[in-house]
Amino acid sequence: MAHSIITHDDLIYDRGIVDCLGYSALSENITEEELKIYEEHFGDALKGCIHFYVPIEFDLVDDGVRSKNEEYRRKTDKWMKDYLDNNDIEYYVLKGTVEERYDKMKEIINKLEAEELF
């Protein structure tokens, strides 16, 4: 995924670099030094993206892929939000139903394109 973000234009992902960094930061399988290398490697790619923060509003659904650990879910959410805030990364908050979030995302992207900011 990270390679695609760096090498392709006009992609929409439900997970991005900040997500990858967050899950890595809270993993027991990565060192602080490795995380710093990831951050340095993907720092420029973060600048060329529109970031959306989607706060936890719904109960976790067991999809057989994601962790069912609610504490881990909340920790990663907090880490990602803090990372965006602490690194002056502009982002837009999407709230509401899935449809409302999608519509708001499209509205923001269309507005930025019209203003030639993206």
MMTF fields as JSON, N, C-alpha, C and O atoms, coordinates in Angstrom:
{
  "mmtfVersion": "1.0.0",
  "mmtfProducer": "UNKNOWN",
  "numBonds": 471,
  "numAtoms": 472,
  "numGroups": 118,
  "numChains": 1,
  "numModels": 1,
  "chainsPerModel": [1],
  "groupsPerChain": [118],
  "chainIdList": ["A"],
  "bondAtomList": [4, 2, 8, 6, 12, 10, 16, 14, 20, 18, 24, 22, 28, 26, 32, 30, 36, 34, 40, 38, 44, 42, 48, 46, 52, 50, 56, 54, 60, 58, 64, 62, 68, 66, 72, 70, 76, 74, 80, 78, 84, 82, 88, 86, 92, 90, 96, 94, 100, 98, 104, 102, 108, 106, 112, 110, 116, 114, 120, 118, 124, 122, 128, 126, 132, 130, 136, 134, 140, 138, 144, 142, 148, 146, 152, 150, 156, 154, 160, 158, 164, 162, 168, 166, 172, 170, 176, 174, 180, 178, 184, 182, 188, 186, 192, 190, 196, 194, 200, 198, 204, 202, 208, 206, 212, 210, 216, 214, 220, 218, 224, 222, 228, 226, 232, 230, 236, 234, 240, 238, 244, 242, 248, 246, 252, 250, 256, 254, 260, 258, 264, 262, 268, 266, 272, 270, 276, 274, 280, 278, 284, 282, 288, 286, 292, 290, 296, 294, 300, 298, 304, 302, 308, 306, 312, 310, 316, 314, 320, 318, 324, 322, 328, 326, 332, 330, 336, 334, 340, 338, 344, 342, 348, 346, 352, 350, 356, 354, 360, 358, 364, 362, 368, 366, 372, 370, 376, 374, 380, 378, 384, 382, 388, 386, 392, 390, 396, 394, 400, 398, 404, 402, 408, 406, 412, 410, 416, 414, 420, 418, 424, 422, 428, 426, 432, 430, 436, 434, 440, 438, 444, 442, 448, 446, 452, 450, 456, 454, 460, 458, 464, 462, 468, 466],
  "bondOrderList": [1, 1, 1, 1, 1, 1, 1, 1, 1, 1, 1, 1, 1, 1, 1, 1, 1, 1, 1, 1, 1, 1, 1, 1, 1, 1, 1, 1, 1, 1, 1, 1, 1, 1, 1, 1, 1, 1, 1, 1, 1, 1, 1, 1, 1, 1, 1, 1, 1, 1, 1, 1, 1, 1, 1, 1, 1, 1, 1, 1, 1, 1, 1, 1, 1, 1, 1, 1, 1, 1, 1, 1, 1, 1, 1, 1, 1, 1, 1, 1, 1, 1, 1, 1, 1, 1, 1, 1, 1, 1, 1, 1, 1, 1, 1, 1, 1, 1, 1, 1, 1, 1, 1, 1, 1, 1, 1, 1, 1, 1, 1, 1, 1, 1, 1, 1, 1],
  "groupList": [{"groupName": "MET", "atomNameList": ["N", "CA", "C", "O"], "elementList": ["N", "C", "C", "O"], "formalChargeList": [0, 0, 0, 0], "bondAtomList": [1, 0, 2, 1, 3, 2], "bondOrderList": [1, 1, 2], "singleLetterCode": "M", "chemCompType": "L-PEPTIDE LINKING"}, {"groupName": "ALA", "atomNameList": ["N", "CA", "C", "O"], "elementList": ["N", "C", "C", "O"], "formalChargeList": [0, 0, 0, 0], "bondAtomList": [1, 0, 2, 1, 3, 2], "bondOrderList": [1, 1, 2], "singleLetterCode": "A", "chemCompType": "L-PEPTIDE LINKING"}, {"groupName": "HIS", "atomNameList": ["N", "CA", "C", "O"], "elementList": ["N", "C", "C", "O"], "formalChargeList": [0, 0, 0, 0], "bondAtomList": [1, 0, 2, 1, 3, 2], "bondOrderList": [1, 1, 2], "singleLetterCode": "H", "chemCompType": "L-PEPTIDE LINKING"}, {"groupName": "SER", "atomNameList": ["N", "CA", "C", "O"], "elementList": ["N", "C", "C", "O"], "formalChargeList": [0, 0, 0, 0], "bondAtomList": [1, 0, 2, 1, 3, 2], "bondOrderList": [1, 1, 2], "singleLetterCode": "S", "chemCompType": "L-PEPTIDE LINKING"}, {"groupName": "ILE", "atomNameList": ["N", "CA", "C", "O"], "elementList": ["N", "C", "C", "O"], "formalChargeList": [0, 0, 0, 0], "bondAtomList": [1, 0, 2, 1, 3, 2], "bondOrderList": [1, 1, 2], "singleLetterCode": "I", "chemCompType": "L-PEPTIDE LINKING"}, {"groupName": "THR", "atomNameList": ["N", "CA", "C", "O"], "elementList": ["N", "C", "C", "O"], "formalChargeList": [0, 0, 0, 0], "bondAtomList": [1, 0, 2, 1, 3, 2], "bondOrderList": [1, 1, 2], "singleLetterCode": "T", "chemCompType": "L-PEPTIDE LINKING"}, {"groupName": "ASP", "atomNameList": ["N", "CA", "C", "O"], "elementList": ["N", "C", "C", "O"], "formalChargeList": [0, 0, 0, 0], "bondAtomList": [1, 0, 2, 1, 3, 2], "bondOrderList": [1, 1, 2], "singleLetterCode": "D", "chemCompType": "L-PEPTIDE LINKING"}, {"groupName": "LEU", "atomNameList": ["N", "CA", "C", "O"], "elementList": ["N", "C", "C", "O"], "formalChargeList": [0, 0, 0, 0], "bondAtomList": [1, 0, 2, 1, 3, 2], "bondOrderList": [1, 1, 2], "singleLetterCode": "L", "chemCompType": "L-PEPTIDE LINKING"}, {"groupName": "TYR", "atomNameList": ["N", "CA", "C", "O"], "elementList": ["N", "C", "C", "O"], "formalChargeList": [0, 0, 0, 0], "bondAtomList": [1, 0, 2, 1, 3, 2], "bondOrderList": [1, 1, 2], "singleLetterCode": "Y", "chemCompType": "L-PEPTIDE LINKING"}, {"groupName": "ARG", "atomNameList": ["N", "CA", "C", "O"], "elementList": ["N", "C", "C", "O"], "formalChargeList": [0, 0, 0, 0], "bondAtomList": [1, 0, 2, 1, 3, 2], "bondOrderList": [1, 1, 2], "singleLetterCode": "R", "chemCompType": "L-PEPTIDE LINKING"}, {"groupName": "GLY", "atomNameList": ["N", "CA", "C", "O"], "elementList": ["N", "C", "C", "O"], "formalChargeList": [0, 0, 0, 0], "bondAtomList": [1, 0, 2, 1, 3, 2], "bondOrderList": [1, 1, 2], "singleLetterCode": "G", "chemCompType": "PEPTIDE LINKING"}, {"groupName": "VAL", "atomNameList": ["N", "CA", "C", "O"], "elementList": ["N", "C", "C", "O"], "formalChargeList": [0, 0, 0, 0], "bondAtomList": [1, 0, 2, 1, 3, 2], "bondOrderList": [1, 1, 2], "singleLetterCode": "V", "chemCompType": "L-PEPTIDE LINKING"}, {"groupName": "CYS", "atomNameList": ["N", "CA", "C", "O"], "elementList": ["N", "C", "C", "O"], "formalChargeList": [0, 0, 0, 0], "bondAtomList": [1, 0, 2, 1, 3, 2], "bondOrderList": [1, 1, 2], "singleLetterCode": "C", "chemCompType": "L-PEPTIDE LINKING"}, {"groupName": "GLU", "atomNameList": ["N", "CA", "C", "O"], "elementList": ["N", "C", "C", "O"], "formalChargeList": [0, 0, 0, 0], "bondAtomList": [1, 0, 2, 1, 3, 2], "bondOrderList": [1, 1, 2], "singleLetterCode": "E", "chemCompType": "L-PEPTIDE LINKING"}, {"groupName": "ASN", "atomNameList": ["N", "CA", "C", "O"], "elementList": ["N", "C", "C", "O"], "formalChargeList": [0, 0, 0, 0], "bondAtomList": [1, 0, 2, 1, 3, 2], "bondOrderList": [1, 1, 2], "singleLetterCode": "N", "chemCompType": "L-PEPTIDE LINKING"}, {"groupName": "LYS", "atomNameList": ["N", "CA", "C", "O"], "elementList": ["N", "C", "C", "O"], "formalChargeList": [0, 0, 0, 0], "bondAtomList": [1, 0, 2, 1, 3, 2], "bondOrderList": [1, 1, 2], "singleLetterCode": "K", "chemCompType": "L-PEPTIDE LINKING"}, {"groupName": "PHE", "atomNameList": ["N", "CA", "C", "O"], "elementList": ["N", "C", "C", "O"], "formalChargeList": [0, 0, 0, 0], "bondAtomList": [1, 0, 2, 1, 3, 2], "bondOrderList": [1, 1, 2], "singleLetterCode": "F", "chemCompType": "L-PEPTIDE LINKING"}, {"groupName": "PRO", "atomNameList": ["N", "CA", "C", "O"], "elementList": ["N", "C", "C", "O"], "formalChargeList": [0, 0, 0, 0], "bondAtomList": [1, 0, 2, 1, 3, 2], "bondOrderList": [1, 1, 2], "singleLetterCode": "P", "chemCompType": "L-PEPTIDE LINKING"}, {"groupName": "TRP", "atomNameList": ["N", "CA", "C", "O"], "elementList": ["N", "C", "C", "O"], "formalChargeList": [0, 0, 0, 0], "bondAtomList": [1, 0, 2, 1, 3, 2], "bondOrderList": [1, 1, 2], "singleLetterCode": "W", "chemCompType": "L-PEPTIDE LINKING"}],
  "groupTypeList": [0, 1, 2, 3, 4, 4, 5, 2, 6, 6, 7, 4, 8, 6, 9, 10, 4, 11, 6, 12, 7, 10, 8, 3, 1, 7, 3, 13, 14, 4, 5, 13, 13, 13, 7, 15, 4, 8, 13, 13, 2, 16, 10, 6, 1, 7, 15, 10, 12, 4, 2, 16, 8, 11, 17, 4, 13, 16, 6, 7, 11, 6, 6, 10, 11, 9, 3, 15, 14, 13, 13, 8, 9, 9, 15, 5, 6, 15, 18, 0, 15, 6, 8, 7, 6, 14, 14, 6, 4, 13, 8, 8, 11, 7, 15, 10, 5, 11, 13, 13, 9, 8, 6, 15, 0, 15, 13, 4, 4, 14, 15, 7, 13, 1, 13, 13, 7, 16],
  "groupIdList": [1, 2, 3, 4, 5, 6, 7, 8, 9, 10, 11, 12, 13, 14, 15, 16, 17, 18, 19, 20, 21, 22, 23, 24, 25, 26, 27, 28, 29, 30, 31, 32, 33, 34, 35, 36, 37, 38, 39, 40, 41, 42, 43, 44, 45, 46, 47, 48, 49, 50, 51, 52, 53, 54, 55, 56, 57, 58, 59, 60, 61, 62, 63, 64, 65, 66, 67, 68, 69, 70, 71, 72, 73, 74, 75, 76, 77, 78, 79, 80, 81, 82, 83, 84, 85, 86, 87, 88, 89, 90, 91, 92, 93, 94, 95, 96, 97, 98, 99, 100, 101, 102, 103, 104, 105, 106, 107, 108, 109, 110, 111, 112, 113, 114, 115, 116, 117, 118],
  "secStructList": [7, 2, 2, 2, 2, 2, 2, 7, 1, 1, 7, 7, 7, 1, 1, 7, 2, 2, 2, 2, 2, 2, 2, 2, 2, 6, 7, 6, 6, 1, 7, 2, 2, 2, 2, 2, 2, 2, 2, 2, 2, 2, 2, 2, 2, 2, 2, 6, 1, 7, 3, 3, 3, 7, 7, 7, 7, 1, 7, 7, 7, 7, 7, 1, 1, 1, 7, 7, 7, 2, 2, 2, 2, 2, 2, 2, 2, 2, 2, 2, 2, 2, 2, 2, 2, 2, 6, 6, 7, 7, 3, 3, 3, 7, 7, 1, 1, 2, 2, 2, 2, 2, 2, 2, 2, 2, 2, 2, 2, 2, 2, 2, 2, 2, 6, 6, 7, 7],
  "xCoordList": [0.812, 0.0, 0.861, 0.599, 1.884, 2.704, 3.331, 3.401, 3.785, 4.361, 3.335, 3.674, 2.096, 1.041, 0.79, 0.564, 0.828, 0.593, 1.684, 1.411, 2.902, 4.028, 4.059, 4.463, 3.647, 3.853, 2.612, 2.716, 1.452, 0.224, -0.498, -0.427, -1.186, -2.009, -3.471, -3.871, -4.248, -5.703, -6.153, -6.975, -5.62, -6.035, -6.752, -6.402, -7.749, -8.441, -8.263, -8.622, -7.708, -7.506, -8.288, -8.426, -8.798, -9.451, -8.419, -8.747, -7.194, -6.069, -4.924, -4.73, -4.177, -3.073, -1.807, -1.69, -0.866, 0.443, 0.332, 1.007, -0.497, -0.635, -1.182, -0.757, -2.107, -2.624, -1.502, -1.354, -0.716, 0.392, 1.377, 1.84, 1.691, 2.596, 1.993, 2.69, 0.708, 0.046, 0.034, 0.376, -0.359, -0.377, 1.03, 1.235, 2.001, 3.395, 3.898, 4.563, 3.581, 4.05, 3.552, 4.251, 2.353, 1.774, 2.018, 1.57, 2.714, 3.049, 4.226, 5.075, 4.265, 5.402, 6.5, 7.526, 6.297, 7.234, 8.108, 8.782, 8.11, 8.887, 9.591, 9.038, 10.796, 11.549, 11.281, 10.786, 11.615, 11.487, 12.345, 11.939, 13.526, 14.422, 13.798, 13.876, 13.18, 12.512, 11.355, 11.154, 10.596, 9.479, 9.983, 9.374, 11.072, 11.65, 12.051, 11.863, 12.602, 12.984, 11.745, 11.771, 10.657, 9.406, 8.901, 8.51, 8.915, 8.431, 9.247, 8.683, 10.557, 11.417, 11.169, 11.14, 10.995, 10.82, 9.507, 9.463, 8.457, 7.137, 6.723, 5.619, 7.586, 7.241, 6.805, 5.812, 7.523, 7.163, 5.83, 5.061, 5.553, 4.291, 3.103, 2.025, 3.285, 2.206, 1.787, 0.618, 2.737, 2.456, 1.615, 0.947, 1.634, 0.912, -0.457, -1.034, -0.975, -2.252, -3.282, -2.937, -4.535, -5.607, -5.872, -6.091, -5.852, -6.044, -7.426, -7.897, -8.049, -9.334, -9.187, -8.611, -9.706, -9.747, -11.189, -12.102, -11.379, -12.71, -12.755, -12.266, -13.34, -13.361, -14.208, -15.093, -13.916, -14.694, -16.099, -16.279, -17.083, -18.476, -19.34, -20.443, -18.84, -19.634, -18.924, -17.71, -19.696, -19.106, -18.257, -18.533, -17.229, -16.351, -17.101, -17.785, -16.964, -17.589, -16.508, -15.462, -16.754, -15.788, -15.837, -16.771, -14.801, -14.746, -13.728, -13.483, -13.141, -12.168, -10.792, -9.869, -10.636, -9.348, -8.786, -7.656, -9.581, -9.107, -9.155, -9.92, -8.311, -8.298, -9.655, -10.293, -10.079, -11.328, -11.058, -11.968, -9.822, -9.402, -9.779, -9.166, -10.786, -11.29, -10.256, -10.156, -9.49, -8.455, -7.406, -6.986, -6.989, -6.026, -6.621, -5.934, -7.88, -8.571, -8.523, -8.221, -8.817, -8.842, -7.436, -7.243, -6.46, -5.077, -4.572, -3.922, -4.861, -4.402, -5.115, -4.504, -6.391, -7.136, -6.518, -6.305, -6.235, -5.629, -4.245, -3.901, -3.444, -2.098, -2.18, -1.44, -3.075, -3.182, -3.639, -3.09, -4.622, -5.116, -4.013, -3.802, -3.305, -2.207, -1.092, -0.501, -0.811, 0.237, -0.122, 0.718, -1.349, -1.793, -1.654, -1.138, -2.111, -2.069, -0.631, -0.277, 0.184, 1.545, 2.501, 3.576, 2.125, 2.992, 2.423, 2.842, 1.465, 0.848, 0.396, 0.607, -0.22, -0.764, -2.227, -3.032, -2.559, -3.94, -4.82, -4.446, -5.98, -6.909, -8.332, -8.588, -9.243, -10.668, -11.323, -11.001, -12.234, -12.931, -14.204, -14.99, -14.391, -15.599, -16.399, -15.902, -17.635, -18.515, -19.839, -20.178, -20.576, -21.907, -21.948, -21.04, -23.014, -23.166, -22.093, -21.426, -21.938, -20.98, -21.301, -20.401, -22.581, -22.996, -22.691, -22.222, -22.952, -22.675, -21.175, -20.754, -20.387, -18.934, -18.466, -17.654, -18.973, -18.588, -18.973, -18.174, -20.191, -20.652, -19.794, -19.447, -19.451, -18.619, -17.229, -16.663, -16.673, -15.364, -15.381, -14.483, -16.403, -16.519, -16.639, -16.021, -17.426, -17.611, -16.269, -15.961, -15.488, -14.186, -13.235, -12.573, -13.165, -12.275, -12.68, -11.824, -13.969, -14.452, -14.119, -13.722, -14.28, -13.978, -12.489, -12.119, -11.633, -10.185, -9.754, -8.885, -10.361, -10.041, -10.48, -9.754, -11.651, -12.155, -11.254, -11.08, -10.692, -9.8, -8.362, -7.454, -8.165, -6.856, -5.849, -4.674, -6.327, -5.451, -5.019, -4.242, -5.532, -5.195, -4.957, -4.657],
  "yCoordList": [-1.184, 0.0, 1.256, 2.176, 1.316, 2.522, 2.825, 3.988, 1.806, 1.992, 2.621, 3.511, 2.17, 2.718, 4.187, 4.982, 4.547, 5.936, 6.827, 7.94, 6.347, 7.146, 7.241, 8.271, 6.203, 6.142, 6.38, 6.393, 6.566, 6.761, 8.024, 8.425, 8.63, 9.796, 9.375, 8.322, 10.208, 10.039, 8.692, 8.015, 8.306, 7.069, 7.4, 8.364, 6.609, 6.748, 5.434, 4.368, 5.522, 4.344, 4.516, 5.628, 3.419, 3.51, 3.412, 3.618, 3.104, 3.127, 3.823, 3.645, 4.605, 5.333, 5.192, 4.322, 6.056, 5.982, 6.195, 5.509, 7.125, 7.38, 6.135, 5.812, 5.445, 4.199, 3.175, 2.551, 3.018, 2.062, 2.415, 1.541, 3.696, 4.128, 3.865, 3.422, 4.137, 3.933, 2.484, 2.162, 1.604, 0.187, -0.322, -1.18, 0.202, -0.199, 0.305, -0.429, 1.555, 2.147, 1.376, 1.276, 0.834, 0.111, -1.392, -2.141, -1.817, -3.233, -3.573, -2.727, -4.8, -5.259, -5.802, -6.279, -5.736, -6.323, -5.301, -5.637, -4.055, -3.008, -2.166, -1.906, -1.75, -0.921, 0.552, 0.907, 1.402, 2.849, 3.303, 4.175, 2.715, 3.072, 2.734, 3.526, 1.561, 1.178, 2.116, 2.487, 2.5, 3.42, 4.771, 5.348, 5.272, 6.535, 6.441, 7.391, 5.297, 5.092, 5.148, 5.77, 4.504, 4.537, 5.971, 6.407, 6.695, 8.077, 8.934, 9.719, 8.786, 9.553, 9.17, 10.029, 7.892, 7.39, 7.884, 8.208, 7.938, 8.29, 9.729, 10.131, 10.507, 11.883, 12.724, 13.446, 12.65, 13.452, 13.017, 13.852, 11.725, 11.222, 11.744, 11.958, 11.948, 12.489, 13.877, 14.246, 14.643, 16.015, 16.09, 17.097, 15.049, 15.079, 14.432, 14.102, 14.25, 13.544, 14.445, 15.389, 14.133, 14.706, 13.681, 12.503, 14.135, 13.229, 13.427, 14.549, 12.308, 12.32, 11.547, 10.46, 12.11, 11.419, 11.007, 11.832, 9.721, 9.175, 8.673, 7.582, 9.464, 9.062, 7.812, 7.491, 7.129, 5.937, 6.387, 7.146, 5.903, 6.228, 4.974, 5.023, 3.864, 2.641, 1.521, 1.557, 0.544, -0.638, -1.371, -1.337, -2.027, -2.808, -4.022, -4.722, -4.261, -5.413, -6.464, -6.171, -7.674, -8.76, -9.198, -9.87, -8.796, -9.148, -10.248, -10.599, -10.788, -11.858, -11.356, -12.154, -10.04, -9.475, -8.576, -8.761, -7.617, -6.673, -7.282, -8.206, -6.732, -7.151, -6.851, -5.847, -7.712, -7.496, -6.799, -6.628, -6.406, -5.774, -4.288, -3.491, -3.934, -2.553, -1.573, -0.445, -1.997, -1.119, -0.787, 0.364, -1.79, -1.586, -0.652, 0.229, -0.847, 0.007, 1.469, 2.351, 1.716, 3.082, 3.675, 4.864, 2.848, 3.323, 3.72, 4.755, 2.913, 3.249, 4.498, 5.335, 4.62, 5.816, 7.064, 8.065, 7.003, 8.142, 8.434, 9.598, 7.398, 7.604, 8.328, 9.282, 7.88, 8.481, 9.935, 10.791, 10.217, 11.593, 12.477, 13.589, 11.99, 12.75, 12.978, 14.057, 11.98, 12.104, 13.212, 14.048, 13.214, 14.263, 15.64, 16.571, 15.764, 17.054, 17.49, 18.649, 16.578, 16.918, 17.17, 17.737, 16.757, 16.936, 17.945, 18.003, 18.735, 19.78, 19.258, 19.902, 18.1, 17.513, 17.925, 17.591, 18.649, 19.085, 17.867, 16.978, 17.84, 16.739, 17.229, 18.279, 16.433, 16.725, 15.604, 14.43, 15.975, 14.995, 14.561, 15.39, 13.255, 12.685, 11.993, 11.084, 12.428, 11.838, 11.458, 11.909, 10.619, 10.251, 8.837, 8.035, 8.558, 7.232, 7.052, 8.011, 5.846, 5.578, 6.449, 7.022, 6.546, 7.345, 8.827, 9.503, 9.333, 10.736, 11.019, 12.061, 10.091, 10.261, 10.296, 11.142, 9.386, 9.319, 10.609, 11.169, 11.068, 12.303, 13.499, 14.333, 13.585, 14.685, 14.61, 15.637, 13.404, 13.227, 13.715, 14.445, 13.312, 13.759, 15.274, 15.909, 15.846, 17.301, 18.008, 18.987, 17.527, 18.132, 17.999, 18.966, 16.817, 16.592, 17.484, 18.107, 17.554, 18.411, 19.878, 20.597, 20.318, 21.713, 21.988, 23.017, 21.09, 21.284, 21.27, 22.042, 20.396, 20.371, 21.662, 22.196, 22.168, 23.407, 24.585, 25.508, 24.552, 25.617, 25.347, 26.117, 24.252, 23.827, 23.686, 24.025, 23.183, 22.944, 21.493, 21.112, 20.696, 19.272, 18.814, 17.642],
  "zCoordList": [0.0, 0.0, 0.0, -0.775, 0.852, 0.922, -0.432, -0.827, -1.149, -2.475, -3.414, -4.194, -3.346, -4.203, -3.9, -4.812, -2.63, -2.242, -2.808, -3.258, -2.789, -3.254, -4.777, -5.315, -5.474, -6.927, -7.771, -8.998, -7.176, -7.944, -7.492, -6.33, -8.433, -8.128, -8.011, -8.507, -7.353, -7.296, -6.76, -7.377, -5.62, -4.964, -3.67, -2.989, -3.332, -2.055, -1.309, -1.81, -0.115, 0.73, 2.012, 2.52, 2.533, 3.834, 4.951, 6.119, 4.605, 5.523, 4.813, 3.61, 5.547, 4.933, 5.74, 6.604, 5.448, 6.09, 7.591, 8.359, 8.023, 9.462, 10.16, 11.269, 9.53, 10.102, 10.262, 11.313, 9.198, 9.244, 10.35, 11.083, 10.463, 11.522, 12.904, 13.816, 13.051, 14.34, 14.763, 15.901, 13.855, 14.19, 14.449, 15.307, 13.712, 13.921, 15.271, 16.002, 15.601, 16.855, 18.064, 19.073, 17.967, 19.105, 19.035, 19.902, 18.02, 17.873, 18.772, 19.053, 19.211, 20.002, 19.091, 19.577, 17.783, 16.829, 16.124, 15.151, 16.597, 15.94, 17.0, 18.068, 16.699, 17.634, 17.347, 16.277, 18.313, 18.123, 16.947, 16.179, 16.806, 15.707, 14.355, 13.416, 14.258, 13.01, 12.692, 11.536, 13.712, 13.51, 12.988, 12.087, 13.537, 13.071, 11.6, 10.841, 11.2, 9.8, 8.918, 7.856, 9.344, 8.579, 8.446, 7.363, 9.563, 9.551, 8.583, 7.82, 8.613, 7.711, 6.258, 5.377, 6.017, 4.655, 4.03, 2.843, 4.825, 4.287, 4.56, 4.194, 5.193, 5.539, 4.364, 4.459, 3.256, 2.083, 1.487, 1.012, 1.508, 0.961, 1.773, 1.218, 3.06, 3.898, 3.443, 3.558, 2.929, 2.522, 1.255, 1.021, 0.437, -0.821, -0.762, -1.798, 0.424, 0.59, 1.267, 1.977, 1.032, 1.83, 2.921, 2.64, 4.158, 5.28, 5.89, 6.076, 6.192, 6.874, 8.174, 8.202, 9.232, 10.516, 10.743, 10.706, 10.978, 11.207, 12.649, 12.942, 13.548, 14.953, 15.169, 14.376, 16.245, 16.599, 16.998, 17.951, 16.25, 16.563, 16.683, 17.228, 16.177, 16.134, 16.891, 17.09, 17.301, 17.908, 16.886, 15.687, 17.374, 16.515, 15.979, 16.725, 14.683, 14.045, 13.826, 13.247, 14.282, 14.1, 12.639, 12.202, 11.893, 10.473, 10.198, 9.044, 11.252, 11.086, 10.689, 10.523, 10.532, 10.11, 11.212, 11.665, 11.627, 12.64, 14.029, 14.306, 14.891, 16.287, 16.925, 16.604, 17.81, 18.546, 19.883, 20.694, 20.102, 21.349, 21.329, 20.62, 22.11, 22.119, 22.664, 22.182, 23.662, 24.215, 23.148, 23.025, 22.382, 21.289, 20.236, 19.719, 19.93, 18.958, 19.394, 18.592, 20.645, 21.165, 21.256, 21.001, 21.617, 21.675, 20.291, 20.146, 19.279, 17.935, 17.419, 16.755, 17.719, 17.321, 17.948, 17.264, 19.234, 19.93, 19.364, 19.157, 19.111, 18.569, 17.231, 16.993, 16.359, 15.029, 15.103, 14.409, 15.923, 16.08, 16.642, 16.158, 17.664, 18.245, 17.217, 17.174, 16.404, 15.393, 14.4, 14.068, 13.936, 13.005, 13.65, 13.032, 14.882, 15.58, 15.874, 15.658, 16.36, 16.783, 15.624, 15.821, 14.425, 13.265, 12.269, 11.114, 12.737, 11.903, 10.546, 9.519, 10.554, 9.333, 9.243, 10.112, 8.191, 8.015, 7.737, 6.972, 8.36, 8.137, 8.319, 8.907, 7.795, 7.891, 8.679, 8.499, 9.545, 10.375, 9.657, 9.198, 9.57, 8.97, 10.061, 10.727, 10.238, 11.249, 10.613, 9.519, 11.321, 10.868, 10.318, 10.534, 9.611, 9.005, 7.925, 7.538, 7.455, 6.382, 5.174, 4.56, 4.836, 3.687, 3.906, 2.99, 5.104, 5.416, 5.345, 4.844, 5.845, 5.781, 4.335, 3.959, 3.534, 2.121, 1.394, 0.643, 1.622, 0.974, 1.388, 0.552, 2.674, 3.165, 2.544, 2.169, 2.432, 1.821, 0.376, -0.044, -0.389, -1.783, -1.859, -2.714, -0.973, -0.947, -0.716, -1.396, 0.22, 0.528, -0.655, -1.032, -1.235, -2.385, -3.547, -4.175, -3.838, -4.935, -4.678, -5.595, -3.442, -3.091, -3.276, -3.842, -2.808, -2.939, -4.405, -4.809, -5.189, -6.617, -7.293, -8.131, -6.941, -7.536, -7.168, -7.962, -5.982, -5.524, -5.962, -5.65, -6.684, -7.176, -6.039, -6.183, -4.917, -3.773, -3.682, -2.806, -4.598, -4.578, -5.986, -6.211]
}
